Amino acid sequence: MDEWLTEYGVTLGVGGLILFMIFIVWDLARKSNAGKFGTFILFIALAMGILGFVIKVVITWLMERGGV
């Protein structure tokens, strides 16, 4: 039970934080008049962080299966 709660709690918690960060970046871009290109760059930076988390989850899953 503890392992399940830790595993899914972290995944759901980080997912919730990612959604919150999307809102923060959008609000920052809007309030700073970043324009289309500036907003695009902000979201690209956020996407790289999200991609890093997804890659970590995939690598962990593959290692637990014994595939790597």
C-alpha positions in Angstrom: 0.0 0.0 0.0 2.8 2.4 0.9 4.7 1.8 -2.4 1.5 2.3 -4.4 0.7 5.5 -2.7 4.2 6.8 -3.1 4.4 5.9 -6.8 1.0 7.2 -7.9 1.1 10.1 -5.5 4.3 11.4 -6.9 3.1 10.9 -10.5 -0.3 12.6 -9.9 1.4 15.3 -7.8 3.9 16.1 -10.4 1.2 16.0 -13.1 -0.8 18.6 -11.0 2.2 20.8 -10.7 2.8 20.6 -14.4 -0.7 21.8 -15.1 -0.2 24.6 -12.6 3.1 25.5 -14.3 1.4 25.7 -17.6 -1.1 28.2 -16.1 1.8 30.2 -14.6 3.8 30.4 -17.8 0.7 31.4 -19.8 -0.1 34.1 -17.2 3.5 35.3 -17.2 3.5 35.5 -21.0 0.2 37.4 -21.1 1.1 39.9 -18.4 4.6 40.6 -19.8 3.3 41.1 -23.4 5.8 38.4 -24.6 4.1 38.1 -28.0 3.7 34.9 -29.9 7.4 34.1 -30.2 8.2 34.9 -26.6 5.2 32.8 -25.5 6.4 30.0 -27.8 9.9 30.1 -26.2 8.5 30.0 -22.7 6.4 26.9 -23.5 9.3 25.2 -25.2 11.3 25.6 -22.0 8.5 24.2 -20.0 8.0 21.3 -22.5 11.6 20.3 -22.1 11.2 20.0 -18.4 8.0 17.9 -18.9 9.7 15.8 -21.4 12.5 15.1 -18.9 10.0 13.9 -16.4 8.3 11.6 -19.0 11.6 10.2 -20.1 12.4 9.4 -16.4 9.1 7.6 -16.0 9.6 5.6 -19.1 13.2 4.6 -18.2 12.2 3.6 -14.7 9.3 1.5 -16.2 11.7 -0.2 -18.6 14.3 -0.9 -15.9 11.6 -2.5 -13.7 10.6 -4.8 -16.5 14.2 -5.8 -17.1 14.3 -4.4 -20.6 17.3 -2.1 -20.1 
